Structures are given as C-alpha cells and as structure tokens.
C-alpha cells in the first residue's frame, strides 16, 4: 500500500491559476468559472444542492443548470468504431470508446448524430476529438460554429495548443452524460517524445462540439507519470455496469461530493468500496483502499459534474484549493453505490514537482 504525501501542497493550492468569470451554477447561488468556457459551476462542498445528513453522510447534490436534453441534429461525419489499435471507420455510424492506441479518423462537417442527444452521438464526438489529437488536425472534429477551446482554463485557438501537432494516443476512455450532452475523456500519451495525460471535457450542441475544456498535464504537474497512468488505468475494469449496479445521477454526484467534503471535514462519511484504488497523476496508486493520505483544510470550488450512469461514474471538474486553486478533475467509479476507483488529474501553475 502506498501512503500519499502532501508535503508542500498547501502553498501550491493557493496559487493564482488564471482569471475567472461568473457563470451559471449547477445548484443554488453563484459561483465562478473559467472565462470563455463551459459552465464550471456547481455546488460548493457545503452548499448549492448538497446536504449533510446528521450522520455525516453528504446528501445528493443539485444537478447542473444546463442539464436536460439537447438536440443533436445533422448527418454523418464523425469517427466511427475503434478498438484495440485497429483502424477506425469513418462517417456513418456512431463512434465507440477506444480501448487502446491506433489511429482514429473521421470528423469534418455534418454533425455526429440526429434526434435527441444519445450515447452514440456523444461517443462519436469524443472520438472525433481524439482523432484530431492523433492527426494534429482540428478539422477531424465535428465542430459547431463559434466553438470555444480552453486548455488549463485559458483560451487557446482550437488549431493550437494540444492540437497543433500529431500525438500518438496510447489509451483513452470516454464518459458520456446524455442529460447534459457532455462528455469527459481520459486520454493518455506515452510516446512521441512528450508524454501527456489529458482530461477533455466536451459540450455537444445540435450534434457538434460547441465547447472544449481540456486539462493538459505533463512533467511538473501533480505526481505526473504518463506511463504509470497508462499501466493502472488500462488494467482496471470500467465496463458498463449491469442494471442492478447502476445508481442515480444524484447518488453519483453525492458520492463525489462526500469525497470532496472529506478534505475539509473528517466527520463526513464516504461510501468507500472494498477494495478501492486511487490513481493520482500516474505515479501514485493506492492498493485496496482510497481512505489514505487525504489532507486537511482543503476546499474545492467551481464544481461541475459530468455523469455517466451506465458507467457508474461521475467526474468532478473543479478548482483544487478554492476559487483560485489548481485546475483539477476527479473521476469516480461507483458500482452499486460504493467508490471503487478514483482518478485525478491536477494542473500545477506554476509547476509543483
């Protein structure tokens, strides 16, 4: 078992990590979100829809304000199915989540689906983003007119940043939120001379990607080790859950909020699973328990959740350490209401390692 050390993290968490602008919160009250991007608002650890029970268990958090069904019109043109390094199909069918490397192609004009927002349409949109990374070509994406792009909370030209050069994706996993028509992808790059671990949050409107908000971590970010991230993430079981292991959206958000609240209130009851493994940055991986190395006196701000009920997963996109804290994501796998896996991606600004 690895005991995580948080020496020096308090100073890093208090750094100024870019400007923010007010956005619509997902619970009651207001909160701030990075300028130019998707709503990064949500319930604070103690308010905006979450409620602490008398026993210390955290109640269900309020759902994000931009929930609901969004139209996904348009024809074919996004990446098709891809798995285990094989060639991808293009156009036509909806994309499937990739399980390991290999080239992905597709994208272009025309949208990724038709009718209401669907898992297939969201997955196709997420696959088209991965295709753009692999090709170093933003035209591989099915983009809406006026689409915005953030990297580490800062506005970047869509054709710039992580998309300016082709990168060999070793592994990725897509989480799909049909209610909000959003996705979150964990993308791992171990070769090509510059390793990265990415957390890509997409918003899809009328079948096309309307907003991109990506956490880009590399050497110097919190506990960064792309090879370690690949090893552990790829080995875990993230298959779709049977119906009797799926829990509600509110319950998935509540489980995530209980974990976040624990950092500032050790009386909070977290629904730990047994075993439970926590992956941080790639170089830290706990074996059998996640209730280890949790610091005190830390708050999380600007919370926005992407929830995939069939996957039993909620992703909290947050600021670690308060409103001006570190850009961060925490991804929770919660089969049957018990936290089984926690994956974290944390951007240090300035570098903290």
C-alpha positions in Angstrom: 0.0 0.0 0.0 1.3 3.4 -0.9 0.7 6.3 1.5 0.5 9.5 -0.4 2.4 12.5 0.8 1.0 16.0 0.5 4.1 17.9 1.7 4.1 21.5 0.3 0.7 21.1 -1.4 -1.0 23.9 0.6 1.2 26.6 -1.0 0.6 25.2 -4.5 -3.1 25.1 -4.0 -3.2 28.8 -3.1 -1.6 29.9 -6.3 -3.4 32.1 -8.8 -4.2 29.9 -11.8 -5.8 32.3 -14.3 -8.8 34.6 -14.3 -12.4 33.5 -14.0 -15.7 34.9 -14.9 -19.1 34.4 -13.4 -21.1 31.5 -14.9 -24.4 29.8 -14.2 -24.1 27.5 -11.2 -25.5 24.0 -11.1 -27.0 24.4 -7.7 -28.4 27.4 -5.9 -26.3 30.5 -5.6 -23.5 31.8 -7.8 -20.0 30.5 -8.5 -17.2 31.4 -10.9 -16.0 29.5 -13.9 -13.0 30.0 -16.3 -13.6 32.7 -18.8 -14.8 31.7 -22.2 -15.6 28.1 -21.4 -18.3 25.7 -20.3 -20.1 26.2 -17.0 -17.7 25.1 -14.4 -20.1 26.0 -11.7 -21.7 23.7 -9.2 -22.4 23.0 -5.6 -19.7 24.1 -3.1 -18.7 21.4 -0.6 -21.4 22.7 1.8 -24.0 24.3 -0.3 -25.7 24.6 -3.7 -27.8 21.5 -3.5 -25.7 19.2 -1.4 -27.0 18.5 2.1 -25.1 16.9 5.0 -27.1 14.3 6.9 -27.0 14.0 10.7 -24.7 11.0 10.5 -22.1 12.9 8.4 -23.1 11.4 5.1 -23.5 14.0 2.3 -26.9 14.3 0.6 -27.5 14.5 -3.1 -26.1 17.5 -4.8 -28.2 19.7 -7.1 -27.9 18.8 -10.8 -26.1 21.2 -13.1 -28.2 24.0 -14.5 -27.5 23.1 -18.1 -28.9 19.6 -17.8 -31.7 18.3 -19.9 -31.9 17.0 -23.4 -30.3 18.9 -26.2 -30.9 18.4 -29.9 -28.3 16.5 -31.8 -29.2 17.1 -35.5 -27.1 16.7 -38.6 -25.8 13.8 -40.7 -22.8 11.6 -40.5 -19.2 12.7 -40.4 -17.7 11.8 -37.0 -15.4 9.0 -36.2 -16.8 5.5 -36.2 -16.0 2.5 -34.1 -12.5 1.8 -33.0 -10.9 -0.7 -30.6 -7.6 -2.1 -29.6 -5.4 -0.4 -32.1 -7.4 -1.3 -35.2 -8.3 1.1 -38.0 -11.4 3.2 -37.4 -14.3 3.5 -39.6 -15.3 7.0 -40.7 -18.6 8.7 -41.3 -22.0 7.0 -40.8 -22.2 5.1 -37.5 -21.6 6.4 -34.1 -18.2 6.1 -32.6 -17.3 3.6 -29.8 -15.0 4.3 -26.9 -11.5 3.2 -27.8 -9.7 0.9 -25.5 -6.1 1.3 -26.7 -3.8 3.0 -29.3 -4.1 3.1 -33.0 -5.2 5.8 -35.4 -8.6 7.3 -35.3 -10.1 9.2 -38.2 -13.3 10.9 -39.1 -14.8 14.3 -38.1 -15.5 17.0 -40.6 -18.7 18.9 -41.2 -22.1 17.5 -40.9 -22.5 16.7 -37.2 -22.4 13.4 -35.2 -25.9 12.3 -34.9 -29.6 13.1 -35.2 -32.6 13.5 -32.9 -32.1 13.8 -29.2 -28.7 13.6 -27.5 -27.6 10.0 -27.4 -24.6 8.0 -26.1 -23.7 7.1 -29.6 -23.6 10.7 -30.7 -21.6 11.8 -27.7 -19.2 9.0 -28.2 -18.7 9.9 -31.8 -18.0 13.5 -30.8 -15.5 12.4 -28.2 -13.8 10.1 -30.8 -13.6 12.9 -33.2 -11.6 14.9 -30.6 -9.2 12.0 -30.1 -8.9 11.8 -33.9 -7.9 15.4 -34.0 -5.2 14.8 -31.4 -3.8 11.7 -33.3 -3.7 13.6 -36.6 -2.7 17.0 -35.2 -5.6 18.3 -37.2 -8.6 20.1 -35.7 -10.7 19.6 -38.9 -11.1 15.9 -37.8 -13.6 17.2 -35.2 -17.3 17.8 -35.8 -17.2 21.4 -34.6 -20.1 23.8 -34.1 -19.8 27.3 -35.5 -18.2 29.6 -32.9 -16.9 26.6 -30.8 -14.6 27.6 -27.9 -11.5 26.0 -26.6 -9.8 26.1 -23.2 -6.6 24.4 -22.1 -5.9 24.6 -18.3 -8.7 27.2 -18.0 -7.1 29.6 -20.6 -8.5 30.3 -24.0 -6.4 28.8 -26.8 -7.0 28.7 -30.6 -8.6 25.4 -31.5 -5.9 24.6 -34.0 -3.2 25.5 -31.4 -2.3 24.0 -28.1 -2.5 20.3 -27.8 -3.9 20.0 -31.3 -1.1 21.7 -33.1 1.0 18.5 -33.7 0.1 14.9 -34.1 0.3 12.8 -30.9 0.2 9.0 -30.6 -2.7 8.3 -28.2 -1.9 5.1 -26.2 -5.2 4.8 -24.5 -8.4 6.7 -23.8 -11.7 6.3 -22.1 -14.9 8.3 -22.7 -17.5 9.1 -20.1 -20.9 10.2 -21.6 -23.5 12.4 -20.0 -26.6 12.3 -22.1 -28.7 14.5 -19.8 -26.3 17.4 -20.3 -25.0 16.4 -23.7 -21.4 16.5 -22.4 -18.5 14.0 -22.3 -15.3 13.7 -20.4 -12.3 11.7 -21.9 -9.2 10.5 -20.1 -6.5 10.5 -22.8 -3.0 9.1 -22.2 0.0 9.8 -24.5 3.2 8.0 -23.5 5.2 8.1 -26.8 6.2 10.7 -29.4 8.7 12.5 -27.2 6.3 14.4 -25.0 4.1 12.3 -22.6 0.7 13.8 -21.5 -2.3 12.9 -19.5 -5.4 14.8 -20.7 -8.8 15.3 -19.2 -11.0 16.5 -22.1 -14.5 17.9 -21.3 -16.7 18.5 -24.4 -20.1 20.1 -24.7 -22.1 18.9 -27.7 -24.8 21.1 -29.2 -27.0 20.1 -32.1 -24.7 17.2 -32.8 -21.5 19.2 -32.9 -18.8 20.1 -30.4 -19.6 23.6 -29.2 -17.1 23.9 -26.3 -13.8 22.1 -25.4 -12.3 22.4 -21.9 -9.1 20.3 -21.5 -6.8 19.7 -18.6 -3.3 19.2 -20.1 -0.8 17.7 -17.7 2.8 16.8 -18.3 6.1 16.8 -16.5 6.0 19.0 -13.4 2.3 18.6 -12.8 1.0 16.8 -9.7 2.5 13.3 -9.4 2.8 13.1 -13.2 3.7 9.8 -14.8 2.0 9.0 -18.1 3.4 5.5 -18.2 2.1 4.8 -14.7 -1.3 6.3 -15.6 -1.5 4.0 -18.7 -0.5 0.9 -16.7 -3.1 1.3 -14.0 -6.0 2.8 -15.9 -5.8 0.3 -18.7 -5.8 -2.6 -16.3 -8.9 -1.6 -14.4 -12.5 -2.8 -15.1 -14.5 0.1 -16.5 -17.1 -2.0 -18.4 -20.7 -0.8 -18.5 -22.5 -1.8 -15.3 -25.4 -4.2 -15.1 -28.7 -2.5 -14.2 -28.6 -3.7 -10.6 -25.2 -2.0 -10.1 -26.3 1.4 -11.5 -27.3 4.2 -9.2 -28.9 7.5 -9.9 -27.3 10.7 -11.1 -27.9 12.4 -7.7 -26.3 9.4 -5.9 -23.2 9.5 -8.1 -22.8 13.3 -7.5 -23.4 12.8 -3.8 -20.6 10.1 -3.6 -18.2 12.5 -5.3 -19.2 15.4 -3.1 -18.7 13.3 0.1 -15.1 12.7 -1.1 -14.5 16.4 -1.8 -16.0 17.4 1.6 -13.8 14.9 3.4 -10.8 17.1 2.7 -12.2 19.8 4.9 -14.4 17.8 7.3 -13.2 14.4 8.6 -16.6 13.6 10.0 -18.1 13.2 6.5 -18.9 9.5 5.7 -17.6 8.5 2.3 -19.1 5.3 0.6 -15.7 3.6 0.2 -15.7 0.3 -1.7 -13.6 -2.6 -0.8 -11.2 -2.7 -2.5 -10.8 0.9 -3.6 -7.9 2.2 -5.7 -6.9 5.9 -6.2 -4.7 6.9 -9.2 -3.1 10.4 -8.9 -1.1 11.8 -11.8 0.2 8.3 -12.6 3.0 7.9 -10.1 0.7 7.3 -7.1 -1.6 4.4 -6.9 -3.2 3.1 -3.7 -3.8 -0.6 -3.3 -7.1 -1.8 -1.8 -8.0 1.5 0.0 -8.7 5.1 -1.1 -9.0 6.3 2.5 -5.3 7.2 2.9 -3.3 10.3 2.5 -6.3 12.7 2.4 -5.2 16.2 3.6 -7.0 18.5 5.9 -8.2 22.1 5.4 -8.6 21.9 1.6 -11.7 23.0 -0.2 -12.9 22.6 -3.8 -14.6 25.3 -5.8 -16.3 25.8 -9.2 -17.5 22.2 -9.3 -19.1 20.9 -12.4 -20.1 17.3 -12.8 -20.2 15.0 -15.9 -22.2 11.9 -15.0 -22.3 8.6 -16.9 -25.0 6.5 -15.2 -24.4 3.2 -17.2 -20.7 3.5 -16.4 -21.4 4.2 -12.8 -19.2 7.3 -13.0 -19.2 10.9 -12.0 -16.4 13.3 -13.0 -15.9 16.4 -10.8 -14.2 19.2 -12.8 -13.0 21.6 -10.0 -10.5 24.0 -8.6 -8.5 22.2 -6.0 -7.9 24.6 -3.1 -10.6 27.2 -3.6 -11.7 29.6 -6.4 -8.1 30.3 -7.4 -6.9 26.8 -6.8 -5.4 24.3 -9.2 -7.4 23.2 -12.3 -8.3 19.6 -11.5 -10.6 16.6 -12.3 -11.6 13.7 -10.0 -13.2 10.8 -11.7 -15.2 8.3 -9.5 -16.3 4.8 -10.5 -19.1 3.9 -8.1 -20.7 0.5 -8.8 -23.6 -0.3 -6.5 -23.1 3.0 -4.6 -19.5 2.2 -3.4 -16.4 4.0 -4.7 -14.2 1.5 -6.5 -11.8 3.8 -8.4 -10.7 7.4 -8.1 -8.6 9.0 -10.9 -7.2 12.5 -10.5 -5.6 14.9 -13.0 -4.2 18.1 -11.4 -2.5 21.0 -13.2 0.1 22.8 -11.2 0.5 26.5 -12.1 3.4 27.2 -11.5 4.8 23.6 -11.7 4.7 21.9 -8.3 7.0 18.9 -8.9 
